[in-house]
């Protein structure tokens, strides 16, 4: 499935928050200020950011790149 189809399935508010996260990751690095970011157990170089109460973004830090792997409801994210 393409990224645009996956993004269309998400609520518009989550897509807007994701866009802000992407901008903050580009400017501040892997742990931007103001975001709840945690390391994912058992997955080195993978972090999760809380977008909204129910949604999480998983991303990998492969220096110098940050790749958003998935955005999903928290019960499906991990």
mmCIF file as gemmi writes it, N, C-alpha and C atoms, coordinates in Angstrom:
data_model
loop_
_atom_site.group_PDB
_atom_site.id
_atom_site.type_symbol
_atom_site.label_atom_id
_atom_site.label_alt_id
_atom_site.label_comp_id
_atom_site.label_asym_id
_atom_site.label_entity_id
_atom_site.label_seq_id
_atom_site.pdbx_PDB_ins_code
_atom_site.Cartn_x
_atom_site.Cartn_y
_atom_site.Cartn_z
_atom_site.occupancy
_atom_site.B_iso_or_equiv
_atom_site.pdbx_formal_charge
_atom_site.auth_seq_id
_atom_site.auth_asym_id
_atom_site.pdbx_PDB_model_num
ATOM 1 N N . UNK Axp A 1 ? 0.842 -1.175 0 1 0 ? 1 A 1
ATOM 2 C CA . UNK Axp A 1 ? 0 0 0 1 0 ? 1 A 1
ATOM 3 C C . UNK Axp A 1 ? 0.894 1.247 0 1 0 ? 1 A 1
ATOM 4 N N . UNK Axp A 2 ? 0.522 2.237 -0.744 1 0 ? 2 A 1
ATOM 5 C CA . UNK Axp A 2 ? 1.331 3.446 -0.837 1 0 ? 2 A 1
ATOM 6 C C . UNK Axp A 2 ? 1.122 4.339 0.37 1 0 ? 2 A 1
ATOM 7 N N . UNK Axp A 3 ? 2.061 5.246 0.577 1 0 ? 3 A 1
ATOM 8 C CA . UNK Axp A 3 ? 1.986 6.147 1.717 1 0 ? 3 A 1
ATOM 9 C C . UNK Axp A 3 ? 0.748 7.016 1.673 1 0 ? 3 A 1
ATOM 10 N N . UNK Axp A 4 ? 0.388 7.516 0.51 1 0 ? 4 A 1
ATOM 11 C CA . UNK Axp A 4 ? -0.766 8.408 0.428 1 0 ? 4 A 1
ATOM 12 C C . UNK Axp A 4 ? -2.057 7.683 0.815 1 0 ? 4 A 1
ATOM 13 N N . UNK Axp A 5 ? -2.186 6.418 0.461 1 0 ? 5 A 1
ATOM 14 C CA . UNK Axp A 5 ? -3.373 5.659 0.846 1 0 ? 5 A 1
ATOM 15 C C . UNK Axp A 5 ? -3.404 5.444 2.353 1 0 ? 5 A 1
ATOM 16 N N . UNK Axp A 6 ? -2.256 5.173 2.94 1 0 ? 6 A 1
ATOM 17 C CA . UNK Axp A 6 ? -2.193 4.985 4.383 1 0 ? 6 A 1
ATOM 18 C C . UNK Axp A 6 ? -2.519 6.282 5.114 1 0 ? 6 A 1
ATOM 19 N N . UNK Axp A 7 ? -2.028 7.402 4.614 1 0 ? 7 A 1
ATOM 20 C CA . UNK Axp A 7 ? -2.3 8.684 5.253 1 0 ? 7 A 1
ATOM 21 C C . UNK Axp A 7 ? -3.775 9.068 5.149 1 0 ? 7 A 1
ATOM 22 N N . UNK Axp A 8 ? -4.421 8.684 4.055 1 0 ? 8 A 1
ATOM 23 C CA . UNK Axp A 8 ? -5.834 8.998 3.884 1 0 ? 8 A 1
ATOM 24 C C . UNK Axp A 8 ? -6.704 8.255 4.893 1 0 ? 8 A 1
ATOM 25 N N . UNK Axp A 9 ? -6.221 7.123 5.386 1 0 ? 9 A 1
ATOM 26 C CA . UNK Axp A 9 ? -6.977 6.355 6.368 1 0 ? 9 A 1
ATOM 27 C C . UNK Axp A 9 ? -6.919 6.981 7.757 1 0 ? 9 A 1
ATOM 28 N N . UNK Axp A 10 ? -5.901 7.802 8.006 1 0 ? 10 A 1
ATOM 29 C CA . UNK Axp A 10 ? -5.746 8.442 9.308 1 0 ? 10 A 1
ATOM 30 C C . UNK Axp A 10 ? -6.651 9.659 9.418 1 0 ? 10 A 1
ATOM 31 N N . UNK Axp A 11 ? -7.076 9.99 10.64 1 0 ? 11 A 1
ATOM 32 C CA . UNK Axp A 11 ? -7.836 11.232 10.829 1 0 ? 11 A 1
ATOM 33 C C . UNK Axp A 11 ? -6.997 12.442 10.413 1 0 ? 11 A 1
ATOM 34 N N . UNK Axp A 12 ? -7.648 13.457 9.878 1 0 ? 12 A 1
ATOM 35 C CA . UNK Axp A 12 ? -6.948 14.644 9.381 1 0 ? 12 A 1
ATOM 36 C C . UNK Axp A 12 ? -6.11 15.297 10.477 1 0 ? 12 A 1
ATOM 37 N N . UNK Axp A 13 ? -6.611 15.318 11.698 1 0 ? 13 A 1
ATOM 38 C CA . UNK Axp A 13 ? -5.875 15.926 12.808 1 0 ? 13 A 1
ATOM 39 C C . UNK Axp A 13 ? -4.541 15.209 13.029 1 0 ? 13 A 1
ATOM 40 N N . UNK Axp A 14 ? -4.528 13.891 12.916 1 0 ? 14 A 1
ATOM 41 C CA . UNK Axp A 14 ? -3.302 13.115 13.106 1 0 ? 14 A 1
ATOM 42 C C . UNK Axp A 14 ? -2.312 13.404 11.971 1 0 ? 14 A 1
ATOM 43 N N . UNK Axp A 15 ? -2.805 13.549 10.75 1 0 ? 15 A 1
ATOM 44 C CA . UNK Axp A 15 ? -1.943 13.869 9.606 1 0 ? 15 A 1
ATOM 45 C C . UNK Axp A 15 ? -1.271 15.227 9.816 1 0 ? 15 A 1
ATOM 46 N N . UNK Axp A 16 ? -2.019 16.199 10.342 1 0 ? 16 A 1
ATOM 47 C CA . UNK Axp A 16 ? -1.451 17.523 10.605 1 0 ? 16 A 1
ATOM 48 C C . UNK Axp A 16 ? -0.406 17.471 11.711 1 0 ? 16 A 1
ATOM 49 N N . UNK Axp A 17 ? -0.66 16.693 12.757 1 0 ? 17 A 1
ATOM 50 C CA . UNK Axp A 17 ? 0.305 16.538 13.847 1 0 ? 17 A 1
ATOM 51 C C . UNK Axp A 17 ? 1.557 15.841 13.326 1 0 ? 17 A 1
ATOM 52 N N . UNK Axp A 18 ? 1.395 14.856 12.45 1 0 ? 18 A 1
ATOM 53 C CA . UNK Axp A 18 ? 2.528 14.153 11.852 1 0 ? 18 A 1
ATOM 54 C C . UNK Axp A 18 ? 3.395 15.113 11.041 1 0 ? 18 A 1
ATOM 55 N N . UNK Axp A 19 ? 2.768 16.014 10.31 1 0 ? 19 A 1
ATOM 56 C CA . UNK Axp A 19 ? 3.521 17.004 9.535 1 0 ? 19 A 1
ATOM 57 C C . UNK Axp A 19 ? 4.357 17.883 10.462 1 0 ? 19 A 1
ATOM 58 N N . UNK Axp A 20 ? 3.796 18.261 11.601 1 0 ? 20 A 1
ATOM 59 C CA . UNK Axp A 20 ? 4.546 19.066 12.567 1 0 ? 20 A 1
ATOM 60 C C . UNK Axp A 20 ? 5.708 18.263 13.151 1 0 ? 20 A 1
ATOM 61 N N . UNK Axp A 21 ? 5.482 16.977 13.437 1 0 ? 21 A 1
ATOM 62 C CA . UNK Axp A 21 ? 6.554 16.122 13.941 1 0 ? 21 A 1
ATOM 63 C C . UNK Axp A 21 ? 7.692 16.035 12.934 1 0 ? 21 A 1
ATOM 64 N N . UNK Axp A 22 ? 7.361 15.871 11.662 1 0 ? 22 A 1
ATOM 65 C CA . UNK Axp A 22 ? 8.395 15.784 10.624 1 0 ? 22 A 1
ATOM 66 C C . UNK Axp A 22 ? 9.247 17.051 10.59 1 0 ? 22 A 1
ATOM 67 N N . UNK Axp A 23 ? 8.596 18.202 10.687 1 0 ? 23 A 1
ATOM 68 C CA . UNK Axp A 23 ? 9.344 19.467 10.681 1 0 ? 23 A 1
ATOM 69 C C . UNK Axp A 23 ? 10.232 19.579 11.916 1 0 ? 23 A 1
ATOM 70 N N . UNK Axp A 24 ? 9.709 19.171 13.069 1 0 ? 24 A 1
ATOM 71 C CA . UNK Axp A 24 ? 10.495 19.234 14.298 1 0 ? 24 A 1
ATOM 72 C C . UNK Axp A 24 ? 11.661 18.25 14.282 1 0 ? 24 A 1
ATOM 73 N N . UNK Axp A 25 ? 11.456 17.069 13.702 1 0 ? 25 A 1
ATOM 74 C CA . UNK Axp A 25 ? 12.548 16.103 13.589 1 0 ? 25 A 1
ATOM 75 C C . UNK Axp A 25 ? 13.66 16.646 12.694 1 0 ? 25 A 1
ATOM 76 N N . UNK Axp A 26 ? 13.276 17.313 11.619 1 0 ? 26 A 1
ATOM 77 C CA . UNK Axp A 26 ? 14.279 17.891 10.716 1 0 ? 26 A 1
ATOM 78 C C . UNK Axp A 26 ? 15.077 19.005 11.389 1 0 ? 26 A 1
ATOM 79 N N . UNK Axp A 27 ? 14.415 19.811 12.203 1 0 ? 27 A 1
ATOM 80 C CA . UNK Axp A 27 ? 15.107 20.95 12.808 1 0 ? 27 A 1
ATOM 81 C C . UNK Axp A 27 ? 15.805 20.611 14.129 1 0 ? 27 A 1
ATOM 82 N N . UNK Axp A 28 ? 15.204 19.736 14.962 1 0 ? 28 A 1
ATOM 83 C CA . UNK Axp A 28 ? 15.739 19.47 16.298 1 0 ? 28 A 1
ATOM 84 C C . UNK Axp A 28 ? 16.444 18.133 16.456 1 0 ? 28 A 1
ATOM 85 N N . UNK Axp A 29 ? 16.353 17.252 15.481 1 0 ? 29 A 1
ATOM 86 C CA . UNK Axp A 29 ? 16.982 15.944 15.605 1 0 ? 29 A 1
ATOM 87 C C . UNK Axp A 29 ? 16.018 14.893 16.131 1 0 ? 29 A 1
ATOM 88 N N . UNK Axp A 30 ? 16.544 13.742 16.553 1 0 ? 30 A 1
ATOM 89 C CA . UNK Axp A 30 ? 15.694 12.591 16.886 1 0 ? 30 A 1
ATOM 90 C C . UNK Axp A 30 ? 14.827 12.744 18.135 1 0 ? 30 A 1
ATOM 91 N N . UNK Axp A 31 ? 15.153 13.67 19.027 1 0 ? 31 A 1
ATOM 92 C CA . UNK Axp A 31 ? 14.328 13.88 20.211 1 0 ? 31 A 1
ATOM 93 C C . UNK Axp A 31 ? 13.932 15.351 20.308 1 0 ? 31 A 1
ATOM 94 N N . UNK Axp A 32 ? 12.963 15.769 19.498 1 0 ? 32 A 1
ATOM 95 C CA . UNK Axp A 32 ? 12.568 17.175 19.498 1 0 ? 32 A 1
ATOM 96 C C . UNK Axp A 32 ? 11.877 17.578 20.802 1 0 ? 32 A 1
ATOM 97 N N . UNK Axp A 33 ? 12.087 18.811 21.196 1 0 ? 33 A 1
ATOM 98 C CA . UNK Axp A 33 ? 11.475 19.319 22.424 1 0 ? 33 A 1
ATOM 99 C C . UNK Axp A 33 ? 9.966 19.418 22.245 1 0 ? 33 A 1
ATOM 100 N N . UNK Axp A 34 ? 9.245 19.12 23.325 1 0 ? 34 A 1
ATOM 101 C CA . UNK Axp A 34 ? 7.799 19.228 23.302 1 0 ? 34 A 1
ATOM 102 C C . UNK Axp A 34 ? 7.074 17.962 22.877 1 0 ? 34 A 1
ATOM 103 N N . UNK Axp A 35 ? 7.796 16.918 22.535 1 0 ? 35 A 1
ATOM 104 C CA . UNK Axp A 35 ? 7.196 15.655 22.097 1 0 ? 35 A 1
ATOM 105 C C . UNK Axp A 35 ? 7.494 14.571 23.123 1 0 ? 35 A 1
ATOM 106 N N . UNK Axp A 36 ? 6.55 13.67 23.33 1 0 ? 36 A 1
ATOM 107 C CA . UNK Axp A 36 ? 6.781 12.514 24.196 1 0 ? 36 A 1
ATOM 108 C C . UNK Axp A 36 ? 7.409 11.431 23.333 1 0 ? 36 A 1
ATOM 109 N N . UNK Axp A 37 ? 8.722 11.274 23.478 1 0 ? 37 A 1
ATOM 110 C CA . UNK Axp A 37 ? 9.486 10.331 22.664 1 0 ? 37 A 1
ATOM 111 C C . UNK Axp A 37 ? 10.09 9.276 23.576 1 0 ? 37 A 1
ATOM 112 N N . UNK Axp A 38 ? 9.966 8.014 23.175 1 0 ? 38 A 1
ATOM 113 C CA . UNK Axp A 38 ? 10.545 6.905 23.942 1 0 ? 38 A 1
ATOM 114 C C . UNK Axp A 38 ? 11.25 5.951 22.996 1 0 ? 38 A 1
ATOM 115 N N . UNK Axp A 39 ? 12.241 5.24 23.537 1 0 ? 39 A 1
ATOM 116 C CA . UNK Axp A 39 ? 12.896 4.179 22.776 1 0 ? 39 A 1
ATOM 117 C C . UNK Axp A 39 ? 11.992 2.951 22.785 1 0 ? 39 A 1
ATOM 118 N N . UNK Axp A 40 ? 11.998 2.199 21.693 1 0 ? 40 A 1
ATOM 119 C CA . UNK Axp A 40 ? 11.198 0.985 21.589 1 0 ? 40 A 1
ATOM 120 C C . UNK Axp A 40 ? 12.066 -0.182 22.033 1 0 ? 40 A 1
ATOM 121 N N . UNK Axp A 41 ? 11.581 -0.923 23.025 1 0 ? 41 A 1
ATOM 122 C CA . UNK Axp A 41 ? 12.339 -2.055 23.557 1 0 ? 41 A 1
ATOM 123 C C . UNK Axp A 41 ? 12.548 -3.115 22.487 1 0 ? 41 A 1
ATOM 124 N N . UNK Axp A 42 ? 13.754 -3.645 22.413 1 0 ? 42 A 1
ATOM 125 C CA . UNK Axp A 42 ? 14.058 -4.716 21.481 1 0 ? 42 A 1
ATOM 126 C C . UNK Axp A 42 ? 14.303 -4.272 20.049 1 0 ? 42 A 1
ATOM 127 N N . UNK Axp A 43 ? 14.219 -2.978 19.796 1 0 ? 43 A 1
ATOM 128 C CA . UNK Axp A 43 ? 14.447 -2.463 18.442 1 0 ? 43 A 1
ATOM 129 C C . UNK Axp A 43 ? 15.441 -1.31 18.534 1 0 ? 43 A 1
ATOM 130 N N . UNK Axp A 44 ? 16.727 -1.601 18.365 1 0 ? 44 A 1
ATOM 131 C CA . UNK Axp A 44 ? 17.725 -0.536 18.472 1 0 ? 44 A 1
ATOM 132 C C . UNK Axp A 44 ? 17.517 0.543 17.418 1 0 ? 44 A 1
ATOM 133 N N . UNK Axp A 45 ? 17.799 1.764 17.795 1 0 ? 45 A 1
ATOM 134 C CA . UNK Axp A 45 ? 17.678 2.939 16.922 1 0 ? 45 A 1
ATOM 135 C C . UNK Axp A 45 ? 16.245 3.247 16.52 1 0 ? 45 A 1
ATOM 136 N N . UNK Axp A 46 ? 15.259 2.665 17.199 1 0 ? 46 A 1
ATOM 137 C CA . UNK Axp A 46 ? 13.855 2.939 16.898 1 0 ? 46 A 1
ATOM 138 C C . UNK Axp A 46 ? 13.233 3.679 18.065 1 0 ? 46 A 1
ATOM 139 N N . UNK Axp A 47 ? 12.546 4.767 17.739 1 0 ? 47 A 1
ATOM 140 C CA . UNK Axp A 47 ? 11.865 5.563 18.748 1 0 ? 47 A 1
ATOM 141 C C . UNK Axp A 47 ? 10.399 5.69 18.388 1 0 ? 47 A 1
ATOM 142 N N . UNK Axp A 48 ? 9.593 6.042 19.375 1 0 ? 48 A 1
ATOM 143 C CA . UNK Axp A 48 ? 8.171 6.275 19.141 1 0 ? 48 A 1
ATOM 144 C C . UNK Axp A 48 ? 7.805 7.641 19.691 1 0 ? 48 A 1
ATOM 145 N N . UNK Axp A 49 ? 6.987 8.348 18.961 1 0 ? 49 A 1
ATOM 146 C CA . UNK Axp A 49 ? 6.502 9.656 19.387 1 0 ? 49 A 1
ATOM 147 C C . UNK Axp A 49 ? 4.991 9.602 19.496 1 0 ? 49 A 1
ATOM 148 N N . UNK Axp A 50 ? 4.479 10.171 20.554 1 0 ? 50 A 1
ATOM 149 C CA . UNK Axp A 50 ? 3.033 10.202 20.767 1 0 ? 50 A 1
ATOM 150 C C . UNK Axp A 50 ? 2.451 11.372 19.979 1 0 ? 50 A 1
ATOM 151 N N . UNK Axp A 51 ? 1.606 11.069 18.999 1 0 ? 51 A 1
ATOM 152 C CA . UNK Axp A 51 ? 1.001 12.114 18.181 1 0 ? 51 A 1
ATOM 153 C C . UNK Axp A 51 ? -0.263 12.652 18.825 1 0 ? 51 A 1
ATOM 154 N N . UNK Axp A 52 ? -1.06 11.764 19.296 1 0 ? 52 A 1
ATOM 155 C CA . UNK Axp A 52 ? -2.308 12.087 19.953 1 0 ? 52 A 1
ATOM 156 C C . UNK Axp A 52 ? -2.489 10.993 20.994 1 0 ? 52 A 1
ATOM 157 N N . UNK Axp A 53 ? -3.48 11.061 21.791 1 0 ? 53 A 1
ATOM 158 C CA . UNK Axp A 53 ? -3.647 10.053 22.829 1 0 ? 53 A 1
ATOM 159 C C . UNK Axp A 53 ? -3.613 8.636 22.265 1 0 ? 53 A 1
ATOM 160 N N . UNK Axp A 54 ? -4.225 8.421 21.114 1 0 ? 54 A 1
ATOM 161 C CA . UNK Axp A 54 ? -4.338 7.066 20.568 1 0 ? 54 A 1
ATOM 162 C C . UNK Axp A 54 ? -3.343 6.732 19.463 1 0 ? 54 A 1
ATOM 163 N N . UNK Axp A 55 ? -2.605 7.69 18.938 1 0 ? 55 A 1
ATOM 164 C CA . UNK Axp A 55 ? -1.76 7.432 17.768 1 0 ? 55 A 1
ATOM 165 C C . UNK Axp A 55 ? -0.28 7.605 18.078 1 0 ? 55 A 1
ATOM 166 N N . UNK Axp A 56 ? 0.538 6.73 17.47 1 0 ? 56 A 1
ATOM 167 C CA . UNK Axp A 56 ? 1.981 6.766 17.651 1 0 ? 56 A 1
ATOM 168 C C . UNK Axp A 56 ? 2.667 6.758 16.288 1 0 ? 56 A 1
ATOM 169 N N . UNK Axp A 57 ? 3.805 7.417 16.238 1 0 ? 57 A 1
ATOM 170 C CA . UNK Axp A 57 ? 4.66 7.376 15.051 1 0 ? 57 A 1
ATOM 171 C C . UNK Axp A 57 ? 5.944 6.663 15.452 1 0 ? 57 A 1
ATOM 172 N N . UNK Axp A 58 ? 6.293 5.612 14.73 1 0 ? 58 A 1
ATOM 173 C CA . UNK Axp A 58 ? 7.546 4.913 14.957 1 0 ? 58 A 1
ATOM 174 C C . UNK Axp A 58 ? 8.536 5.38 13.909 1 0 ? 58 A 1
ATOM 175 N N . UNK Axp A 59 ? 9.741 5.708 14.354 1 0 ? 59 A 1
ATOM 176 C CA . UNK Axp A 59 ? 10.758 6.136 13.401 1 0 ? 59 A 1
ATOM 177 C C . UNK Axp A 59 ? 12.125 5.613 13.813 1 0 ? 59 A 1
ATOM 178 N N . UNK Axp A 60 ? 12.961 5.413 12.802 1 0 ? 60 A 1
ATOM 179 C CA . UNK Axp A 60 ? 14.311 4.899 13.005 1 0 ? 60 A 1
ATOM 180 C C . UNK Axp A 60 ? 15.315 6.009 12.764 1 0 ? 60 A 1
ATOM 181 N N . UNK Axp A 61 ? 16.36 6.005 13.584 1 0 ? 61 A 1
ATOM 182 C CA . UNK Axp A 61 ? 17.432 6.974 13.436 1 0 ? 61 A 1
ATOM 183 C C . UNK Axp A 61 ? 18.634 6.225 12.877 1 0 ? 61 A 1
ATOM 184 N N . UNK Axp A 62 ? 18.923 6.493 11.628 1 0 ? 62 A 1
ATOM 185 C CA . UNK Axp A 62 ? 20.09 5.922 10.964 1 0 ? 62 A 1
ATOM 186 C C . UNK Axp A 62 ? 20.901 7.118 10.501 1 0 ? 62 A 1
ATOM 187 N N . UNK Axp A 63 ? 21.882 7.459 11.309 1 0 ? 63 A 1
ATOM 188 C CA . UNK Axp A 63 ? 22.619 8.703 11.119 1 0 ? 63 A 1
ATOM 189 C C . UNK Axp A 63 ? 23.114 8.846 9.689 1 0 ? 63 A 1
ATOM 190 N N . UNK Axp A 64 ? 22.87 9.929 9.042 1 0 ? 64 A 1
ATOM 191 C CA . UNK Axp A 64 ? 22.254 11.18 9.486 1 0 ? 64 A 1
ATOM 192 C C . UNK Axp A 64 ? 20.762 11.259 9.182 1 0 ? 64 A 1
ATOM 193 N N . UNK Axp A 65 ? 20.125 10.16 8.86 1 0 ? 65 A 1
ATOM 194 C CA . UNK Axp A 65 ? 18.715 10.187 8.442 1 0 ? 65 A 1
ATOM 195 C C . UNK Axp A 65 ? 17.781 9.758 9.565 1 0 ? 65 A 1
ATOM 196 N N . UNK Axp A 66 ? 16.557 10.267 9.494 1 0 ? 66 A 1
ATOM 197 C CA . UNK Axp A 66 ? 15.476 9.829 10.371 1 0 ? 66 A 1
ATOM 198 C C . UNK Axp A 66 ? 14.347 9.385 9.452 1 0 ? 66 A 1
ATOM 199 N N . UNK Axp A 67 ? 13.952 8.119 9.586 1 0 ? 67 A 1
ATOM 200 C CA . UNK Axp A 67 ? 12.956 7.53 8.696 1 0 ? 67 A 1
ATOM 201 C C . UNK Axp A 67 ? 11.712 7.174 9.505 1 0 ? 67 A 1
ATOM 202 N N . UNK Axp A 68 ? 10.563 7.754 9.144 1 0 ? 68 A 1
ATOM 203 C CA . UNK Axp A 68 ? 9.312 7.402 9.802 1 0 ? 68 A 1
ATOM 204 C C . UNK Axp A 68 ? 8.861 6.067 9.222 1 0 ? 68 A 1
ATOM 205 N N . UNK Axp A 69 ? 8.78 5.073 10.088 1 0 ? 69 A 1
ATOM 206 C CA . UNK Axp A 69 ? 8.463 3.712 9.672 1 0 ? 69 A 1
ATOM 207 C C . UNK Axp A 69 ? 6.961 3.503 9.579 1 0 ? 69 A 1
ATOM 208 N N . UNK Axp A 70 ? 6.227 3.951 10.601 1 0 ? 70 A 1
ATOM 209 C CA . UNK Axp A 70 ? 4.783 3.756 10.588 1 0 ? 70 A 1
ATOM 210 C C . UNK Axp A 70 ? 4.084 4.768 11.478 1 0 ? 70 A 1
ATOM 211 N N . UNK Axp A 71 ? 2.817 4.96 11.193 1 0 ? 71 A 1
ATOM 212 C CA . UNK Axp A 71 ? 1.926 5.766 12.02 1 0 ? 71 A 1
ATOM 213 C C . UNK Axp A 71 ? 0.666 4.939 12.174 1 0 ? 71 A 1
ATOM 214 N N . UNK Axp A 72 ? 0.312 4.638 13.427 1 0 ? 72 A 1
ATOM 215 C CA . UNK Axp A 72 ? -0.825 3.76 13.644 1 0 ? 72 A 1
ATOM 216 C C . UNK Axp A 72 ? -1.441 4.005 15.015 1 0 ? 72 A 1
ATOM 217 N N . UNK Axp A 73 ? -2.614 3.443 15.192 1 0 ? 73 A 1
ATOM 218 C CA . UNK Axp A 73 ? -3.263 3.455 16.498 1 0 ? 73 A 1
ATOM 219 C C . UNK Axp A 73 ? -2.353 2.699 17.462 1 0 ? 73 A 1
ATOM 220 N N . UNK Axp A 74 ? -2.337 3.109 18.703 1 0 ? 74 A 1
ATOM 221 C CA . UNK Axp A 74 ? -1.366 2.534 19.631 1 0 ? 74 A 1
ATOM 222 C C . UNK Axp A 74 ? -1.489 1.04 19.838 1 0 ? 74 A 1
ATOM 223 N N . UNK Axp A 75 ? -2.693 0.469 19.689 1 0 ? 75 A 1
ATOM 224 C CA . UNK Axp A 75 ? -2.817 -0.987 19.846 1 0 ? 75 A 1
ATOM 225 C C . UNK Axp A 75 ? -2.22 -1.737 18.676 1 0 ? 75 A 1
ATOM 226 N N . UNK Axp A 76 ? -2.033 -1.058 17.535 1 0 ? 76 A 1
ATOM 227 C CA . UNK Axp A 76 ? -1.473 -1.692 16.349 1 0 ? 76 A 1
ATOM 228 C C . UNK Axp A 76 ? -0.044 -1.237 16.04 1 0 ? 76 A 1
ATOM 229 N N . UNK Axp A 77 ? 0.437 -0.229 16.735 1 0 ? 77 A 1
ATOM 230 C CA . UNK Axp A 77 ? 1.713 0.398 16.385 1 0 ? 77 A 1
ATOM 231 C C . UNK Axp A 77 ? 2.921 -0.491 16.676 1 0 ? 77 A 1
ATOM 232 N N . UNK Axp A 78 ? 2.858 -1.261 17.737 1 0 ? 78 A 1
ATOM 233 C CA . UNK Axp A 78 ? 4.038 -2.014 18.133 1 0 ? 78 A 1
ATOM 234 C C . UNK Axp A 78 ? 3.902 -3.419 17.663 1 0 ? 78 A 1
